[in-house]
Protein backbone atom coordinates (compact mmCIF):
# COMPACT_ATOMS: atom_id res chain seq x y z
CA UNK A 1 0.00 0.00 0.00
CA UNK A 2 1.37 3.43 -0.93
CA UNK A 3 2.45 5.65 1.95
CA UNK A 4 1.04 9.14 2.49
CA UNK A 5 4.09 10.18 4.50
CA UNK A 6 5.24 13.69 3.46
CA UNK A 7 8.82 14.96 3.56
CA UNK A 8 9.55 18.62 2.82
CA UNK A 9 12.84 19.32 1.01
CA UNK A 10 14.16 22.86 0.66
CA UNK A 11 17.34 24.84 0.14
CA UNK A 12 17.02 27.90 2.32
CA UNK A 13 18.63 31.26 3.02
CA UNK A 14 16.03 33.38 4.74
CA UNK A 15 15.57 35.41 7.91
CA UNK A 16 15.19 33.48 11.15
CA UNK A 17 11.49 34.36 11.37
CA UNK A 18 10.78 33.22 7.80
CA UNK A 19 12.57 29.89 8.31
CA UNK A 20 10.80 29.15 11.59
CA UNK A 21 7.45 30.02 9.99
CA UNK A 22 8.20 27.67 7.09
CA UNK A 23 8.99 24.75 9.39
CA UNK A 24 6.14 25.26 11.84
CA UNK A 25 3.52 25.89 9.14
CA UNK A 26 4.25 22.67 7.25
CA UNK A 27 4.62 20.65 10.43
CA UNK A 28 1.14 21.88 11.44
CA UNK A 29 -0.12 20.73 8.01
CA UNK A 30 1.04 17.22 8.80
CA UNK A 31 4.52 17.06 7.27
CA UNK A 32 6.24 14.02 8.76
CA UNK A 33 9.77 15.26 8.15
CA UNK A 34 11.70 18.23 6.79
CA UNK A 35 15.08 17.99 5.10
CA UNK A 36 16.59 21.47 5.06
CA UNK A 37 19.73 22.41 3.16
CA UNK A 38 21.11 25.58 4.73
CA UNK A 39 22.90 27.61 2.09
CA UNK A 40 24.58 29.42 4.98
CA UNK A 41 26.20 26.69 7.11
CA UNK A 42 26.01 29.04 10.11
CA UNK A 43 22.36 30.01 9.59
CA UNK A 44 20.84 31.38 12.84
CA UNK A 45 17.87 29.00 12.52
CA UNK A 46 20.03 25.90 12.86
CA UNK A 47 20.21 25.88 16.70
CA UNK A 48 16.40 26.00 16.85
CA UNK A 49 15.91 23.15 14.37
CA UNK A 50 18.71 20.67 15.08
CA UNK A 51 17.06 19.41 18.31
CA UNK A 52 13.85 18.52 16.46
CA UNK A 53 13.78 14.82 15.55
CA UNK A 54 11.70 15.44 12.43
CA UNK A 55 14.11 18.00 10.94
CA UNK A 56 17.27 16.92 9.11
CA UNK A 57 19.72 19.86 9.05
CA UNK A 58 22.28 19.83 6.25
CA UNK A 59 24.95 22.52 6.49
CA UNK A 60 26.03 23.41 2.95
CA UNK A 61 29.72 24.05 3.56
CA UNK A 62 32.19 23.64 0.66
CA UNK A 63 32.87 20.03 1.66
CA UNK A 64 29.17 19.21 1.32
CA UNK A 65 28.95 20.61 -2.21
CA UNK A 66 32.00 18.60 -3.17
CA UNK A 67 30.44 15.45 -1.69
CA UNK A 68 27.40 15.67 -4.01
CA UNK A 69 29.44 16.50 -7.09
CA UNK A 70 29.00 20.27 -7.35
CA UNK A 71 32.28 21.46 -8.82
CA UNK A 72 31.29 25.16 -8.91
CA UNK A 73 28.90 26.04 -6.06
CA UNK A 74 29.15 29.74 -6.88
CA UNK A 75 25.98 29.63 -9.01
CA UNK A 76 22.81 29.53 -6.90
CA UNK A 77 20.70 27.61 -9.40
CA UNK A 78 23.36 24.90 -9.77
CA UNK A 79 23.68 24.25 -6.06
CA UNK A 80 19.92 24.55 -5.47
CA UNK A 81 19.00 21.86 -8.00
CA UNK A 82 21.84 19.61 -6.85
CA UNK A 83 20.64 19.82 -3.25
CA UNK A 84 16.98 19.25 -4.18
CA UNK A 85 17.95 16.17 -6.18
CA UNK A 86 20.06 14.89 -3.28
CA UNK A 87 17.14 15.52 -0.93
CA UNK A 88 14.67 13.68 -3.13
CA UNK A 89 16.91 10.63 -3.43
CA UNK A 90 17.40 10.52 0.35
CA UNK A 91 13.69 9.88 0.97
CA UNK A 92 12.61 6.25 0.83
CA UNK A 93 8.81 6.39 1.03
CA UNK A 94 5.75 8.59 0.68
CA UNK A 95 5.81 11.98 -1.02
CA UNK A 96 8.58 14.53 -1.38
CA UNK A 97 7.48 18.18 -1.48
CA UNK A 98 9.98 20.72 -2.82
CA UNK A 99 9.55 24.45 -2.27
CA UNK A 100 11.43 27.55 -1.16
CA UNK A 101 11.60 29.11 2.28
CA UNK A 102 9.34 32.02 1.28
CA UNK A 103 6.56 29.65 0.15
CA UNK A 104 3.80 27.84 2.03
CA UNK A 105 1.45 25.15 0.78
CA UNK A 106 -2.20 25.99 1.48
CA UNK A 107 -5.02 23.46 1.21
CA UNK A 108 -7.87 25.42 2.83
CA UNK A 109 -7.20 24.03 6.29
CA UNK A 110 -6.70 20.45 5.16
CA UNK A 111 -3.57 18.47 6.11
CA UNK A 112 -1.33 16.96 3.44
CA UNK A 113 -2.65 13.47 4.10
CA UNK A 114 -6.27 14.44 3.38
CA UNK A 115 -5.28 15.84 0.00
CA UNK A 116 -2.98 12.96 -0.94
CA UNK A 117 -5.00 10.00 0.34
CA UNK A 118 -7.37 10.11 -2.62
CA UNK A 119 -4.66 10.12 -5.27
CA UNK A 120 -4.63 7.15 -7.63
CA UNK A 121 -1.58 4.91 -7.42
CA UNK A 122 -0.49 5.87 -10.93
CA UNK A 123 -0.19 9.57 -9.98
CA UNK A 124 3.52 10.20 -9.59
CA UNK A 125 3.75 13.96 -9.21
CA UNK A 126 1.37 16.77 -8.27
CA UNK A 127 2.02 20.45 -8.91
CA UNK A 128 0.28 23.19 -6.92
CA UNK A 129 -0.18 26.50 -8.76
CA UNK A 130 1.26 29.71 -7.30
CA UNK A 131 -0.62 32.55 -5.63
CA UNK A 132 1.72 35.44 -4.83
CA UNK A 133 1.39 38.05 -2.11
CA UNK A 134 0.20 41.51 -3.16
CA UNK A 135 -0.64 44.64 -1.16
CA UNK A 136 -3.90 46.59 -1.18
CA UNK A 137 -3.16 50.18 -2.13
CA UNK A 138 -5.61 51.79 0.29
CA UNK A 139 -6.97 49.30 2.83
CA UNK A 140 -4.78 47.91 5.62
CA UNK A 141 -7.10 45.29 7.10
CA UNK A 142 -6.71 41.75 8.40
CA UNK A 143 -7.03 40.16 4.95
CA UNK A 144 -3.84 39.02 3.22
CA UNK A 145 -4.19 39.25 -0.56
CA UNK A 146 -2.79 36.81 -3.12
CA UNK A 147 -3.14 36.70 -6.90
CA UNK A 148 -2.76 33.77 -9.24
CA UNK A 149 -1.77 33.51 -12.91
CA UNK A 150 -4.17 34.70 -15.60
CA UNK A 151 -4.25 34.51 -19.39
CA UNK A 152 -2.43 37.13 -21.44
CA UNK A 153 -5.68 38.84 -22.45
CA UNK A 154 -6.88 38.87 -18.83
CA UNK A 155 -3.54 40.35 -17.78
CA UNK A 156 -4.24 43.48 -19.82
CA UNK A 157 -7.89 43.65 -18.69
CA UNK A 158 -6.94 43.42 -15.01
CA UNK A 159 -3.73 45.44 -14.85
CA UNK A 160 -4.01 47.81 -17.80
CA UNK A 161 -0.68 49.20 -19.01
CA UNK A 162 1.01 47.73 -15.93
CA UNK A 163 0.06 44.31 -17.29
CA UNK A 164 2.72 44.75 -19.96
CA UNK A 165 5.44 44.63 -17.29
CA UNK A 166 4.25 41.35 -15.77
CA UNK A 167 2.80 39.83 -18.94
CA UNK A 168 5.59 37.24 -19.25
CA UNK A 169 4.59 35.77 -15.89
CA UNK A 170 0.88 35.74 -16.74
CA UNK A 171 0.26 38.60 -14.33
CA UNK A 172 2.81 37.46 -11.75
CA UNK A 173 5.94 39.30 -10.64
CA UNK A 174 7.42 36.02 -9.40
CA UNK A 175 7.06 32.52 -10.81
CA UNK A 176 3.74 31.15 -12.04
CA UNK A 177 4.62 27.45 -12.12
CA UNK A 178 4.02 26.46 -8.51
CA UNK A 179 5.81 23.67 -6.66
CA UNK A 180 5.48 19.91 -6.61
CA UNK A 181 4.88 16.86 -4.46
CA UNK A 182 6.44 13.78 -6.04
CA UNK A 183 6.27 10.15 -4.96
CA UNK A 184 9.51 8.96 -3.42
CA UNK A 185 11.56 6.27 -5.10
CA UNK A 186 11.03 7.23 -8.74
CA UNK A 187 13.96 7.03 -11.11
CA UNK A 188 14.67 10.69 -11.77
CA UNK A 189 17.24 12.45 -13.86
CA UNK A 190 17.01 15.36 -11.42
CA UNK A 191 14.63 17.35 -9.27
CA UNK A 192 14.09 20.87 -10.50
CA UNK A 193 12.78 23.79 -8.47
CA UNK A 194 9.20 23.38 -9.76
CA UNK A 195 8.89 19.77 -10.91
CA UNK A 196 10.65 16.44 -11.23
CA UNK A 197 12.43 15.42 -14.44
CA UNK A 198 12.11 11.66 -15.11
CA UNK A 199 14.85 9.71 -16.85
CA UNK A 200 12.32 8.15 -19.22
CA UNK A 201 10.29 10.10 -21.76
CA UNK A 202 7.14 10.91 -19.80
CA UNK A 203 5.58 14.04 -18.34
CA UNK A 204 7.03 15.22 -15.04
CA UNK A 205 3.63 16.27 -13.64
CA UNK A 206 0.53 14.09 -13.64
CA UNK A 207 -1.89 16.42 -11.83
CA UNK A 208 -2.04 20.19 -11.37
CA UNK A 209 -4.00 21.50 -8.38
CA UNK A 210 -5.58 24.97 -8.59
CA UNK A 211 -8.09 27.12 -6.73
CA UNK A 212 -10.85 24.77 -7.92
CA UNK A 213 -9.16 22.10 -5.80
CA UNK A 214 -8.83 24.48 -2.82
CA UNK A 215 -5.07 24.43 -3.26
CA UNK A 216 -2.46 27.14 -3.74
CA UNK A 217 1.28 27.52 -3.28
CA UNK A 218 1.48 30.81 -1.35
CA UNK A 219 4.52 32.79 -2.49
CA UNK A 220 5.62 35.64 -0.24
CA UNK A 221 7.58 37.08 -3.15
CA UNK A 222 8.12 40.31 -1.23
CA UNK A 223 7.13 41.48 2.25
CA UNK A 224 6.84 45.16 1.33
CA UNK A 225 8.79 47.95 -0.30
CA UNK A 226 11.76 47.90 2.10
CA UNK A 227 12.16 44.13 1.69
CA UNK A 228 11.88 44.43 -2.10
CA UNK A 229 14.28 47.38 -2.25
CA UNK A 230 16.87 45.66 -0.08
CA UNK A 231 17.09 42.66 -2.41
CA UNK A 232 16.83 44.54 -5.68
CA UNK A 233 20.47 44.73 -6.73
CA UNK A 234 21.06 41.04 -5.96
CA UNK A 235 17.94 39.94 -7.83
CA UNK A 236 18.88 42.00 -10.87
CA UNK A 237 22.03 39.91 -11.14
CA UNK A 238 20.01 36.68 -11.26
CA UNK A 239 17.44 35.16 -13.59
CA UNK A 240 14.39 35.42 -11.37
CA UNK A 241 13.01 38.64 -12.85
CA UNK A 242 11.33 38.86 -16.26
CA UNK A 243 13.02 41.00 -18.90
CA UNK A 244 10.28 43.64 -19.02
CA UNK A 245 10.22 43.99 -15.25
CA UNK A 246 13.99 44.14 -15.16
CA UNK A 247 13.97 46.96 -17.73
CA UNK A 248 11.34 48.85 -15.71
CA UNK A 249 13.48 48.54 -12.56
CA UNK A 250 16.60 49.75 -14.35
CA UNK A 251 14.65 52.70 -15.78
CA UNK A 252 13.39 53.62 -12.30
CA UNK A 253 16.88 53.35 -10.84
CA UNK A 254 18.12 55.75 -13.52
CA UNK A 255 15.38 58.31 -12.75
CA UNK A 256 16.99 61.76 -13.00
CA UNK A 257 15.20 63.37 -10.04
CA UNK A 258 14.18 60.92 -7.33
CA UNK A 259 15.22 57.29 -7.72
CA UNK A 260 13.48 56.11 -4.55
CA UNK A 261 10.21 57.77 -5.48
CA UNK A 262 10.36 56.14 -8.91
CA UNK A 263 11.07 52.75 -7.35
CA UNK A 264 8.20 53.14 -4.90
CA UNK A 265 5.85 53.97 -7.77
CA UNK A 266 7.05 50.89 -9.67
CA UNK A 267 6.63 48.69 -6.60
CA UNK A 268 3.06 49.93 -6.17
CA UNK A 269 2.37 49.26 -9.86
CA UNK A 270 3.77 45.73 -9.84
CA UNK A 271 2.93 44.52 -6.32
CA UNK A 272 -0.09 46.68 -5.46
CA UNK A 273 -3.76 45.87 -5.96
CA UNK A 274 -7.11 47.67 -5.64
CA UNK A 275 -10.74 46.64 -5.29
CA UNK A 276 -11.46 46.74 -9.02
CA UNK A 277 -8.52 44.46 -9.77
CA UNK A 278 -9.59 42.10 -6.99
CA UNK A 279 -13.05 41.85 -8.54
CA UNK A 280 -11.57 41.04 -11.94
CA UNK A 281 -9.19 38.48 -10.44
CA UNK A 282 -12.15 36.84 -8.70
CA UNK A 283 -13.94 36.57 -12.05
CA UNK A 284 -10.82 34.87 -13.42
CA UNK A 285 -10.64 32.47 -10.42
CA UNK A 286 -7.23 33.97 -9.64
CA UNK A 287 -7.72 35.67 -6.27
CA UNK A 288 -7.30 34.45 -2.71
CA UNK A 289 -7.98 36.58 0.35
CA UNK A 290 -7.10 34.99 3.69
CA UNK A 291 -7.73 36.18 7.24
CA UNK A 292 -4.94 34.03 8.66
CA UNK A 293 -2.11 34.55 11.13
CA UNK A 294 0.64 32.83 9.18
CA UNK A 295 3.04 33.14 12.10
CA UNK A 296 0.74 31.45 14.64
CA UNK A 297 2.24 27.92 14.24
CA UNK A 298 5.76 29.31 14.62
CA UNK A 299 4.83 31.33 17.71
CA UNK A 300 3.32 28.22 19.27
CA UNK A 301 6.33 26.04 18.45
CA UNK A 302 9.25 28.43 18.89
CA UNK A 303 7.88 31.21 21.10
CA UNK A 304 9.45 34.71 21.02
CA UNK A 305 12.11 33.71 18.45
CA UNK A 306 9.40 33.55 15.79
CA UNK A 307 8.11 37.05 16.47
CA UNK A 308 11.03 38.95 14.94
Buried (B, 14 or more C-beta within 10 A) or exposed (E): EBBBBBBBBBBBBBBBBBBBBBBBBBBBBBBBBBBBBBBBBEBEBBEBBEEBEBBBBBBBBEEBBEEBEBEEBEEBEBBBBBBBBBBBBBBEBBBBBBBBBBBBBBBEEBBBBEBBEEBEEEBBBBBBBBBBBBBBEEEEEEBBBBBBBBEEEBBBBBBEEBBBBBBBBBBBBBBBBBBBBBBBBBEBEBBBBBBBEBEEEEEBBBBBBBBEBEBBBBBBBBBEBEEBBEBBEEBEEEEBBBEBBBEBBEEBBEBEEEEEEBBBBBBBBBBBBEEEBBEBBEEBEBBBBBEBEBBBBBBEBBEEBBEE
